[in-house]
Amino acid sequence: MITHRKPDIDYPCEWEYTVIGADEARLREIIFTACAPLVPAIAHSRTSRRGSYCSLNATVRVDDEQQRDAIFSRLQGYPEVKMVI
């Protein structure tokens, strides 16, 4: 039987989210809103072959697991966001 255990993460820490969607400018707005009042560092990661999607890496300093998970949930709540990793 395989059991999954949570990773040991020392907080506070820098956490990176990869956010994927079609409109890079809109994704940047969404990331800033979802992370507020924290200010993330955002970097373009990739663009799909056909140019339909892009991914952005957003790095932000989180204080605890609850804050990390809340940002993740907020990012997922936008219809323009296709995936958050």
N, C-alpha and C positions, 0 to 999 in steps of 0.2 A: 504494500500500500504506500503510495506516494503522498507525503504530507507537504503542504506549502507553508512556509513560515515567512513572516514579514522580514524584510531586510533590516539590518541594524543601521539606522541613520542617526547621526549626531546632529542635533539642532542647536542653534540656528545653522542653516547651510544654504549654499547656492543650489537652486534647483532649476533644471532646464525642461521646458515643455516644447515639444515640436507640434506646431499647429498647421494643419493642411486645409487649403480651400482654394477658391478660384480667383479671388480679388485680393491682391497683396495689400493694397492701401486699406481696404476694409478690415482685413485680418489684423493689421497693425492697430487700428482703432479698437477692435475687439479685445486684443491682448492688453492694451493700456487700461481699458475699462475693467476687464476681469481682474486685473492685478491691483487696481487702485485700493488703497492709497500708496501701495508700493510702486516703484518705478522700475519696470523691467528693461533689460538690455535686449534689443531685438536685432537679429541678423538673418538675412536671407540664406536659406539652406539650399534648396533645389527648385527647379522648375521641371514639370513633366515634359516628355519628349514633344508632345503636341502643343505645349504651352497652355493647357487647360487648367492645370493646378500648380500651385507653388507651396512650398513649406517654409515656415519661419521658425527659427529657434528663439525662444524667449527665456532668458535667464533672470531669475529674481531670488532675492534672499528671503527665505521663509523661516519663521520662528518655530513652527511645530507642524505635526502631521495634519492637524485639523485645518490650518491655514493652507497647507499644500493641497489637500484634497478639495477645499472650497474653491480655490482658483481653478483647479482641474474641472470641477463641476460647472463653474460659471462659463469656462471656455466651451465646454460641450453643449451648453444651452443655446448657443447661437446657430440658427439654421445655415448660415454661411460657412460655418466650420464643418468640414467633412470628417475630420479625425483629429484627435489629440493624443499624442504619445508622451 
